[in-house]
Amino acid sequence: MRDLLTLRYDDFRKRLIRQFGSEDIASETLHETWLRLDRPGDAGQVRSPPAFLMRVAANIAKDQQRAERRRTKRHELDEVPDVADPAPDPERTVEARLDLQKVEAAIAQLPKRTQAILMASRLNGMTHQAIADKLGISKRTVLYELKQAVVFLDARLENNSDLDCTDGD
C-alpha cells in the first residue's frame, strides 16, 4: 500500500485538493495516511487499493476539519467572556430615566415659545433662521431665547434638588 501511495502520490494529492480545496489539507492528509499504513490493523482483503487509499485519506481530512471546527468553536467561546455587554446595567438604566425625568421637568418650566425653540433646534435640528420663520420672530430672538433656555437648564440640572420628579411621576 505504501508503494502505491508513493507511486500515485501526485494523483491522490490533486484529487484531495479538488475535494477539500486546500493544498495544505491534501499534503497533511497524505502524510497522515502514510503514517497510518504502518499501524497494525486488520484491513482485510482490499479489492481496490487506490480507492481504499483515497477513502482513508478523505476520512482523515474530514476528521481534521471536524477537529479544527471544534478548536475554533472552543477558541471563540473562550473569547466571549472578554466582550463587554454594551447594554447598560439596571442601575444605569434607572439613573438615566431619572436624569431624563429631571430634564423633562426642567424643560416644562420654560415658557412655551422657548420650549418650542429648544425642541426645534436641539431635537429637530432646525436652523435658527428656519425656527425664526416658523415662529414669526427674528433670528436674534431665537438665539437669545435658546441661550436663555440653555443657561436655565444648566442651572436647574446642576441644582437638581428643585426638581423632585421621583414622587409620583
Z-matrix of the N, CA and C atoms (Angstrom, degrees):
N
C 1 1.438
C 2 1.533 1 111.00
N 3 1.339 2 115.59 1 -40.67
C 4 1.465 3 118.00 2 179.11
C 5 1.521 4 110.78 3 -63.64
N 6 1.298 5 117.40 4 -37.88
C 7 1.469 6 120.27 5 178.42
C 8 1.530 7 110.13 6 -62.64
N 9 1.320 8 116.37 7 -43.31
C 10 1.460 9 120.50 8 178.67
C 11 1.531 10 110.45 9 -63.25
N 12 1.309 11 117.31 10 -41.75
C 13 1.461 12 121.31 11 178.48
C 14 1.530 13 110.39 12 -61.92
N 15 1.318 14 117.26 13 -42.84
C 16 1.455 15 121.62 14 179.38
C 17 1.526 16 110.57 15 -66.28
N 18 1.314 17 115.73 16 -44.11
C 19 1.454 18 121.63 17 -177.11
C 20 1.537 19 111.17 18 -64.73
N 21 1.312 20 118.47 19 -40.00
C 22 1.467 21 121.76 20 -174.82
C 23 1.533 22 112.15 21 -110.44
N 24 1.314 23 115.33 22 24.81
C 25 1.464 24 121.16 23 -177.17
C 26 1.528 25 111.85 24 -52.78
N 27 1.342 26 117.54 25 -50.52
C 28 1.465 27 120.41 26 -177.25
C 29 1.522 28 111.84 27 -61.34
N 30 1.317 29 117.51 28 -39.26
C 31 1.458 30 121.46 29 178.94
C 32 1.533 31 110.27 30 -64.38
N 33 1.340 32 116.83 31 -47.59
C 34 1.466 33 120.46 32 178.49
C 35 1.534 34 110.90 33 -60.99
N 36 1.316 35 115.76 34 -41.22
C 37 1.469 36 120.98 35 -178.23
C 38 1.527 37 110.61 36 -62.89
N 39 1.335 38 116.82 37 -46.05
C 40 1.470 39 120.45 38 179.56
C 41 1.527 40 110.74 39 -62.08
N 42 1.302 41 117.51 40 -41.06
C 43 1.458 42 120.72 41 -179.68
C 44 1.529 43 111.15 42 -65.74
N 45 1.333 44 115.72 43 -40.26
C 46 1.463 45 119.38 44 178.55
C 47 1.537 46 111.62 45 -68.31
N 48 1.328 47 116.53 46 -37.78
C 49 1.472 48 119.91 47 176.94
C 50 1.523 49 109.46 48 -61.71
N 51 1.334 50 116.92 49 -44.32
C 52 1.460 51 120.61 50 177.65
C 53 1.522 52 111.36 51 -61.87
N 54 1.323 53 116.84 52 -41.92
C 55 1.458 54 121.19 53 -175.86
C 56 1.527 55 112.52 54 -72.56
N 57 1.338 56 116.95 55 -39.51
C 58 1.470 57 119.68 56 -173.87
C 59 1.529 58 113.97 57 -110.99
N 60 1.337 59 116.58 58 -7.29
C 61 1.460 60 120.13 59 174.86
C 62 1.507 61 115.54 60 71.09
N 63 1.326 62 118.08 61 22.63
C 64 1.462 63 119.51 62 -177.48
C 65 1.527 64 110.68 63 -149.46
N 66 1.318 65 115.56 64 127.33
C 67 1.463 66 120.04 65 176.39
C 68 1.523 67 110.76 66 -67.61
N 69 1.326 68 116.40 67 -37.20
C 70 1.466 69 120.26 68 179.67
C 71 1.520 70 111.32 69 -62.73
N 72 1.332 71 116.03 70 -45.72
C 73 1.469 72 119.30 71 179.13
C 74 1.514 73 110.06 72 -61.63
N 75 1.328 74 117.02 73 -42.96
C 76 1.465 75 120.64 74 -179.46
C 77 1.522 76 110.66 75 -61.03
N 78 1.311 77 117.83 76 -47.12
C 79 1.467 78 121.40 77 -178.34
C 80 1.528 79 111.71 78 -65.56
N 81 1.338 80 116.01 79 -45.67
C 82 1.466 81 119.62 80 179.91
C 83 1.527 82 111.18 81 -63.48
N 84 1.303 83 115.31 82 -39.63
C 85 1.460 84 120.77 83 -178.99
C 86 1.523 85 111.23 84 -64.76
N 87 1.310 86 116.61 85 -44.40
C 88 1.470 87 119.26 86 179.81
C 89 1.528 88 111.18 87 -66.97
N 90 1.299 89 116.88 88 -35.73
C 91 1.459 90 120.28 89 176.25
C 92 1.535 91 110.13 90 -63.32
N 93 1.330 92 116.08 91 -46.12
C 94 1.467 93 120.67 92 178.88
C 95 1.530 94 110.51 93 -64.00
N 96 1.324 95 116.48 94 -37.77
C 97 1.471 96 120.18 95 177.63
C 98 1.521 97 109.87 96 -61.29
N 99 1.302 98 116.64 97 -43.79
C 100 1.474 99 122.20 98 178.82
C 101 1.529 100 109.94 99 -57.80
N 102 1.351 101 115.44 100 -45.50
C 103 1.466 102 119.22 101 -179.30
C 104 1.528 103 111.72 102 -66.29
N 105 1.296 104 117.17 103 -38.35
C 106 1.465 105 120.41 104 -178.61
C 107 1.526 106 112.74 105 -70.31
N 108 1.302 107 116.66 106 -25.76
C 109 1.466 108 119.07 107 178.67
C 110 1.524 109 111.13 108 -67.00
N 111 1.317 110 116.61 109 -18.53
C 112 1.463 111 121.07 110 179.59
C 113 1.527 112 111.40 111 -84.02
N 114 1.324 113 117.06 112 -16.63
C 115 1.455 114 120.61 113 -178.72
C 116 1.533 115 110.23 114 -74.34
N 117 1.311 116 113.94 115 142.44
C 118 1.463 117 115.85 116 177.46
C 119 1.520 118 109.70 117 -72.89
N 120 1.291 119 116.66 118 141.33
C 121 1.450 120 120.68 119 179.27
C 122 1.521 121 108.62 120 -174.48
N 123 1.287 122 115.33 121 167.37
C 124 1.449 123 119.99 122 -179.32
C 125 1.519 124 108.71 123 -107.50
N 126 1.329 125 115.85 124 90.21
C 127 1.452 126 120.43 125 178.58
C 128 1.517 127 109.65 126 -82.50
N 129 1.297 128 117.28 127 -13.16
C 130 1.465 129 120.77 128 -179.60
C 131 1.514 130 110.36 129 71.77
N 132 1.280 131 114.47 130 -161.75
C 133 1.468 132 120.53 131 179.08
C 134 1.528 133 108.28 132 -80.06
N 135 1.323 134 118.13 133 121.20
C 136 1.450 135 122.99 134 179.27
C 137 1.520 136 108.45 135 -98.31
N 138 1.355 137 115.88 136 117.66
C 139 1.471 138 119.11 137 -177.60
C 140 1.512 139 111.83 138 -77.25
N 141 1.348 140 117.61 139 -36.67
C 142 1.457 141 120.42 140 -178.80
C 143 1.526 142 108.81 141 -129.92
N 144 1.324 143 117.36 142 91.49
C 145 1.468 144 120.35 143 -178.20
C 146 1.530 145 114.29 144 -54.83
N 147 1.355 146 119.49 145 -41.75
C 148 1.466 147 117.35 146 178.83
C 149 1.541 148 111.94 147 -62.45
N 150 1.331 149 117.32 148 -42.08
C 151 1.464 150 120.51 149 178.60
C 152 1.525 151 110.53 150 -65.37
N 153 1.327 152 116.63 151 -38.46
C 154 1.461 153 121.54 152 178.42
C 155 1.529 154 110.12 153 -61.99
N 156 1.329 155 117.40 154 -47.09
C 157 1.472 156 121.34 155 -179.93
C 158 1.531 157 111.00 156 -63.07
N 159 1.335 158 115.34 157 -40.95
C 160 1.461 159 119.22 158 179.68
C 161 1.529 160 110.24 159 -64.97
N 162 1.317 161 117.89 160 -40.31
C 163 1.460 162 122.42 161 179.12
C 164 1.530 163 110.34 162 -64.84
N 165 1.340 164 116.83 163 -44.29
C 166 1.466 165 120.82 164 178.35
C 167 1.530 166 109.74 165 -59.86
N 168 1.345 167 116.49 166 -47.56
C 169 1.466 168 120.95 167 -178.69
C 170 1.531 169 110.90 168 -63.17
N 171 1.328 170 117.37 169 -42.82
C 172 1.465 171 120.84 170 179.94
C 173 1.532 172 110.80 171 -64.21
N 174 1.322 173 117.15 172 -40.69
C 175 1.466 174 120.23 173 178.32
C 176 1.526 175 111.58 174 -64.29
N 177 1.304 176 115.76 175 -40.23
C 178 1.474 177 120.28 176 177.75
C 179 1.531 178 109.47 177 -62.38
N 180 1.332 179 116.83 178 -44.44
C 181 1.467 180 120.82 179 -179.38
C 182 1.522 181 110.49 180 -62.27
N 183 1.329 182 117.22 181 -42.82
C 184 1.470 183 120.71 182 179.24
C 185 1.525 184 110.75 183 -63.64
N 186 1.336 185 116.20 184 -41.67
C 187 1.467 186 120.00 185 177.54
C 188 1.521 187 111.32 186 -61.24
N 189 1.334 188 116.15 187 -41.53
C 190 1.462 189 119.94 188 179.66
C 191 1.529 190 111.34 189 -65.64
N 192 1.330 191 116.32 190 -39.98
C 193 1.465 192 119.15 191 178.71
C 194 1.530 193 110.85 192 -64.78
N 195 1.332 194 117.24 193 -41.82
C 196 1.468 195 120.56 194 178.51
C 197 1.527 196 110.26 195 -61.90
N 198 1.321 197 115.64 196 -44.30
C 199 1.465 198 119.91 197 -179.99
C 200 1.529 199 110.60 198 -62.88
N 201 1.325 200 117.04 199 -39.33
C 202 1.463 201 120.84 200 179.25
C 203 1.532 202 110.70 201 -65.89
N 204 1.339 203 117.28 202 -40.29
C 205 1.465 204 120.26 203 177.28
C 206 1.526 205 110.75 204 -63.17
N 207 1.338 206 116.86 205 -40.64
C 208 1.471 207 119.92 206 178.60
C 209 1.522 208 110.40 207 -64.21
N 210 1.335 209 116.45 208 -42.86
C 211 1.469 210 119.68 209 178.53
C 212 1.526 211 110.43 210 -62.60
N 213 1.323 212 116.71 211 -41.66
C 214 1.458 213 120.61 212 179.66
C 215 1.511 214 110.38 213 -63.43
N 216 1.331 215 117.92 214 -44.76
C 217 1.466 216 120.90 215 179.15
C 218 1.520 217 110.88 216 -61.79
N 219 1.339 218 116.12 217 -43.54
C 220 1.463 219 119.62 218 179.18
C 221 1.521 220 110.56 219 -62.11
N 222 1.331 221 115.73 220 -41.87
C 223 1.457 222 121.01 221 179.79
C 224 1.530 223 109.82 222 -63.22
N 225 1.330 224 117.26 223 -42.65
C 226 1.461 225 120.60 224 178.34
C 227 1.523 226 110.58 225 -63.46
N 228 1.313 227 117.80 226 -40.02
C 229 1.456 228 121.11 227 179.30
C 230 1.519 229 111.35 228 -66.20
N 231 1.339 230 116.55 229 -35.75
C 232 1.461 231 119.80 230 178.49
C 233 1.529 232 110.87 231 -64.16
N 234 1.338 233 116.65 232 -31.51
C 235 1.453 234 119.92 233 -176.93
C 236 1.524 235 112.80 234 -84.93
N 237 1.296 236 119.14 235 -19.07
C 238 1.458 237 122.05 236 -176.36
C 239 1.528 238 112.96 237 -58.08
N 240 1.339 239 120.23 238 -45.19
C 241 1.466 240 118.15 239 -178.93
C 242 1.527 241 113.89 240 -61.86
N 243 1.332 242 117.94 241 -20.42
C 244 1.453 243 120.57 242 -179.66
C 245 1.520 244 112.48 243 -76.92
N 246 1.332 245 117.44 244 -12.64
C 247 1.446 246 121.26 245 -178.23
C 248 1.525 247 108.85 246 -85.95
N 249 1.298 248 115.49 247 124.93
C 250 1.467 249 120.05 248 179.66
C 251 1.515 250 109.49 249 -76.05
N 252 1.304 251 115.26 250 141.42
C 253 1.451 252 121.00 251 176.91
C 254 1.521 253 107.76 252 -73.98
N 255 1.332 254 117.55 253 120.87
C 256 1.467 255 119.28 254 -177.13
C 257 1.527 256 113.37 255 -73.18
N 258 1.306 257 117.36 256 -15.31
C 259 1.468 258 120.19 257 -179.67
C 260 1.526 259 109.59 258 -73.55
N 261 1.317 260 115.87 259 141.25
C 262 1.461 261 117.82 260 178.43
C 263 1.522 262 110.55 261 -69.26
N 264 1.311 263 115.04 262 149.27
C 265 1.461 264 118.84 263 177.55
C 266 1.538 265 108.64 264 -73.87
N 267 1.315 266 117.96 265 165.29
C 268 1.474 267 120.50 266 -176.78
C 269 1.531 268 113.53 267 -56.00
N 270 1.315 269 116.55 268 -37.64
C 271 1.469 270 119.66 269 -179.34
C 272 1.529 271 110.82 270 -62.73
N 273 1.336 272 116.22 271 -43.62
C 274 1.468 273 119.51 272 179.61
C 275 1.526 274 111.14 273 -68.23
N 276 1.317 275 116.86 274 -34.26
C 277 1.456 276 120.24 275 178.25
C 278 1.521 277 110.28 276 -63.09
N 279 1.325 278 116.53 277 -46.38
C 280 1.469 279 120.63 278 178.58
C 281 1.516 280 109.78 279 -63.05
N 282 1.317 281 117.00 280 -43.75
C 283 1.465 282 121.56 281 -179.89
C 284 1.534 283 110.45 282 -60.69
N 285 1.322 284 116.64 283 -42.76
C 286 1.468 285 120.38 284 179.66
C 287 1.525 286 111.12 285 -65.59
N 288 1.323 287 117.03 286 -38.92
C 289 1.470 288 120.11 287 178.04
C 290 1.526 289 111.15 288 -64.70
N 291 1.323 290 115.34 289 -41.28
C 292 1.470 291 118.49 290 177.96
C 293 1.526 292 111.10 291 -64.56
N 294 1.341 293 116.20 292 -40.96
C 295 1.461 294 119.76 293 177.66
C 296 1.529 295 110.46 294 -61.80
N 297 1.322 296 116.51 295 -41.67
C 298 1.463 297 120.69 296 179.16
C 299 1.538 298 110.41 297 -63.15
N 300 1.317 299 116.23 298 -41.63
C 301 1.472 300 119.66 299 178.01
C 302 1.535 301 110.74 300 -61.25
N 303 1.328 302 115.84 301 -39.49
C 304 1.463 303 120.24 302 179.07
C 305 1.522 304 111.08 303 -64.71
N 306 1.330 305 115.68 304 -41.90
C 307 1.467 306 119.93 305 178.89
C 308 1.526 307 109.75 306 -64.57
N 309 1.332 308 116.46 307 -45.89
C 310 1.469 309 120.19 308 179.45
C 311 1.524 310 111.19 309 -60.88
N 312 1.321 311 116.29 310 -41.50
C 313 1.477 312 119.68 311 179.18
C 314 1.523 313 110.59 312 -64.50
N 315 1.324 314 117.30 313 -39.65
C 316 1.466 315 120.61 314 179.59
C 317 1.524 316 110.28 315 -67.97
N 318 1.313 317 118.06 316 -41.56
C 319 1.465 318 121.00 317 178.73
C 320 1.525 319 110.29 318 -63.33
N 321 1.320 320 116.13 319 -38.12
C 322 1.471 321 120.23 320 179.68
C 323 1.525 322 112.04 321 -61.81
N 324 1.328 323 118.52 322 -22.21
C 325 1.461 324 122.28 323 179.32
C 326 1.531 325 112.54 324 -81.71
N 327 1.333 326 116.69 325 -11.29
C 328 1.467 327 120.61 326 178.58
C 329 1.528 328 109.80 327 -76.65
N 330 1.331 329 116.68 328 153.44
C 331 1.478 330 119.20 329 172.55
C 332 1.540 331 109.78 330 -60.02
N 333 1.328 332 116.79 331 151.89
C 334 1.467 333 122.10 332 -174.48
C 335 1.530 334 112.52 333 -56.67
N 336 1.322 335 117.25 334 -44.02
C 337 1.468 336 119.31 335 -179.02
C 338 1.518 337 110.76 336 -65.87
N 339 1.308 338 117.18 337 -39.89
C 340 1.468 339 120.93 338 178.29
C 341 1.530 340 110.06 339 -64.56
N 342 1.335 341 116.42 340 -38.70
C 343 1.471 342 120.35 341 175.43
C 344 1.534 343 109.93 342 -59.81
N 345 1.319 344 115.50 343 -45.70
C 346 1.470 345 120.27 344 -178.57
C 347 1.532 346 110.54 345 -61.84
N 348 1.323 347 116.75 346 -42.64
C 349 1.469 348 121.26 347 179.17
C 350 1.531 349 110.29 348 -63.03
N 351 1.334 350 115.58 349 -46.79
C 352 1.468 351 120.75 350 -179.81
C 353 1.538 352 111.03 351 -59.63
N 354 1.326 353 116.79 352 -48.30
C 355 1.468 354 120.98 353 -178.32
C 356 1.526 355 111.21 354 -64.62
N 357 1.326 356 116.09 355 -42.97
C 358 1.465 357 119.92 356 -179.12
C 359 1.527 358 110.71 357 -62.79
N 360 1.316 359 116.10 358 -40.23
C 361 1.462 360 120.55 359 -178.13
C 362 1.522 361 112.62 360 -76.04
N 363 1.335 362 116.09 361 -52.49
C 364 1.469 363 120.11 362 -171.79
C 365 1.528 364 113.85 363 -83.18
N 366 1.336 365 116.92 364 -38.17
C 367 1.465 366 119.16 365 -176.64
C 368 1.522 367 112.55 366 -93.20
N 369 1.338 368 116.81 367 -40.01
C 370 1.456 369 119.83 368 -176.07
C 371 1.521 370 113.04 369 -94.31
N 372 1.322 371 116.45 370 -10.56
C 373 1.468 372 120.44 371 176.56
C 374 1.519 373 114.15 372 69.23
N 375 1.320 374 116.65 373 23.89
C 376 1.466 375 119.81 374 179.98
C 377 1.526 376 109.94 375 -73.11
N 378 1.319 377 115.18 376 150.05
C 379 1.468 378 119.31 377 176.20
C 380 1.523 379 108.46 378 -73.88
N 381 1.316 380 115.94 379 161.93
C 382 1.458 381 120.82 380 179.97
C 383 1.531 382 110.43 381 -63.36
N 384 1.322 383 115.81 382 -39.37
C 385 1.465 384 119.76 383 179.77
C 386 1.526 385 111.00 384 -65.80
N 387 1.332 386 116.89 385 -40.55
C 388 1.467 387 120.19 386 179.35
C 389 1.527 388 110.88 387 -64.61
N 390 1.326 389 116.84 388 -37.48
C 391 1.471 390 120.90 389 177.83
C 392 1.530 391 109.13 390 -65.78
N 393 1.339 392 116.20 391 -44.01
C 394 1.471 393 120.78 392 179.88
C 395 1.521 394 110.08 393 -60.69
N 396 1.321 395 117.13 394 -45.34
C 397 1.463 396 121.22 395 179.64
C 398 1.529 397 110.71 396 -62.62
N 399 1.312 398 116.96 397 -42.42
C 400 1.466 399 121.51 398 -177.74
C 401 1.538 400 111.45 399 -64.76
N 402 1.332 401 115.69 400 -40.64
C 403 1.469 402 119.96 401 -175.79
C 404 1.533 403 113.09 402 -92.80
N 405 1.344 404 115.92 403 -5.32
C 406 1.467 405 119.14 404 179.40
C 407 1.507 406 113.13 405 70.05
N 408 1.315 407 117.41 406 35.00
C 409 1.472 408 122.14 407 178.34
C 410 1.526 409 107.94 408 -127.78
N 411 1.323 410 116.02 409 174.03
C 412 1.466 411 119.27 410 -179.35
C 413 1.540 412 110.76 411 -80.83
N 414 1.304 413 114.31 412 157.61
C 415 1.473 414 120.11 413 176.50
C 416 1.523 415 109.85 414 -61.26
N 417 1.316 416 116.15 415 -36.70
C 418 1.465 417 121.02 416 179.35
C 419 1.530 418 111.11 417 -62.09
N 420 1.321 419 117.28 418 -38.89
C 421 1.469 420 121.66 419 177.88
C 422 1.528 421 110.06 420 -65.65
N 423 1.335 422 116.26 421 -40.70
C 424 1.467 423 120.55 422 177.19
C 425 1.524 424 109.65 423 -59.32
N 426 1.327 425 116.67 424 -47.94
C 427 1.467 426 120.51 425 -179.57
C 428 1.525 427 111.15 426 -61.79
N 429 1.332 428 116.30 427 -43.05
C 430 1.461 429 120.43 428 -179.75
C 431 1.529 430 111.17 429 -62.68
N 432 1.329 431 117.33 430 -49.10
C 433 1.463 432 120.14 431 -177.45
C 434 1.528 433 111.57 432 -68.31
N 435 1.301 434 116.27 433 -34.34
C 436 1.466 435 119.98 434 177.40
C 437 1.530 436 110.07 435 -64.99
N 438 1.324 437 115.80 436 -42.86
C 439 1.469 438 119.59 437 178.01
C 440 1.530 439 110.26 438 -64.05
N 441 1.339 440 117.37 439 -42.51
C 442 1.464 441 121.49 440 178.69
C 443 1.529 442 111.10 441 -62.46
N 444 1.328 443 116.67 442 -39.03
C 445 1.464 444 121.28 443 179.62
C 446 1.530 445 110.77 444 -64.48
N 447 1.308 446 116.71 445 -43.27
C 448 1.471 447 121.03 446 -179.66
C 449 1.521 448 110.44 447 -65.11
N 450 1.323 449 117.25 448 -44.18
C 451 1.471 450 121.30 449 178.92
C 452 1.534 451 109.41 450 -61.92
N 453 1.336 452 117.02 451 -45.75
C 454 1.459 453 121.84 452 179.81
C 455 1.530 454 110.79 453 -60.28
N 456 1.335 455 116.16 454 -47.99
C 457 1.474 456 120.01 455 -178.57
C 458 1.525 457 111.60 456 -64.70
N 459 1.318 458 116.78 457 -40.88
C 460 1.469 459 119.62 458 176.93
C 461 1.519 460 110.96 459 -58.56
N 462 1.311 461 116.11 460 -45.29
C 463 1.471 462 120.45 461 -179.09
C 464 1.517 463 110.56 462 -65.20
N 465 1.322 464 117.53 463 -44.97
C 466 1.460 465 121.18 464 -179.04
C 467 1.520 466 111.54 465 -64.22
N 468 1.310 467 117.07 466 -43.45
C 469 1.467 468 120.28 467 -176.38
C 470 1.524 469 112.02 468 -74.95
N 471 1.331 470 115.81 469 -27.58
C 472 1.458 471 119.06 470 176.85
C 473 1.520 472 110.03 471 -71.59
N 474 1.314 473 116.64 472 -38.50
C 475 1.454 474 122.10 473 178.68
C 476 1.525 475 106.92 474 -110.46
N 477 1.322 476 116.32 475 70.37
C 478 1.463 477 120.62 476 -170.87
C 479 1.521 478 113.50 477 -79.73
N 480 1.304 479 117.92 478 8.07
C 481 1.462 480 118.42 479 176.39
C 482 1.534 481 110.17 480 -69.52
N 483 1.368 482 116.71 481 -22.27
C 484 1.472 483 121.16 482 176.38
C 485 1.515 484 110.80 483 -70.68
N 486 1.321 485 117.27 484 -19.03
C 487 1.464 486 121.67 485 -172.62
C 488 1.509 487 110.59 486 -111.87
N 489 1.276 488 117.62 487 78.09
C 490 1.448 489 120.66 488 178.34
C 491 1.524 490 107.54 489 -89.51
N 492 1.356 491 116.32 490 97.16
C 493 1.460 492 119.31 491 -177.15
C 494 1.522 493 110.48 492 -110.61
N 495 1.299 494 117.17 493 20.42
C 496 1.471 495 119.11 494 178.45
C 497 1.509 496 112.39 495 -103.77
N 498 1.322 497 116.44 496 4.18
C 499 1.463 498 118.76 497 -175.80
C 500 1.526 499 113.12 498 -101.46
N 501 1.322 500 115.83 499 53.08
C 502 1.453 501 118.01 500 173.41
C 503 1.506 502 113.48 501 119.40
N 504 1.296 503 120.57 502 0.17
C 505 1.467 504 121.69 503 176.77
C 506 1.506 505 110.25 504 -73.89
